[in-house]
Amino acid sequence: MMSTERKLVIIIVSDEDADRLIPLMVKQGLPATKIGSTGGFLRRGNTTVLSGVDAGEVPAVISLVRRECRARTETALLPAAPFPELGLIPAPVEVRIGGAVVFVLPVDRFEKT
């Protein structure tokens, strides 16, 4: 039985992971509102997904996020130093990409019109 207590799940993921996650959420009947965002070290596109669910559905949302949004590493070039006269050459570095940040917030009021 579904709880009447509502939660707002805020999920911040890479655009690539969101492209897999959102259709799976919708397929499972979980609402998903996509908001484009940017952040992180590489300034790559992120997606913020908002999902208002019954409290009892939160574990299903988190399980799906854990399965579809795994952290991984990728090699990237660091931008050139701000002082070009030093002659520093950009070097490849392994960086962490993917994964997710999830916030679960209580909802005082929920209306769907």
NORVENSUL-V567473 format. One line per field, one symbol per residue. psi: psi as a letter, one per 20 degrees, with the letter a starting at -180 (. if undefined). A space follows every 10 residues. Layout:
psi = ???
This chain:
psi = pqqipqqopp porqgghhhg gghhgghjjp qopppqrqar gikrprpppp oorqhiighg ghggghhimq qrqqpqpqqq qinhiikppp qqqpqprbaq pppoqqphpp po.
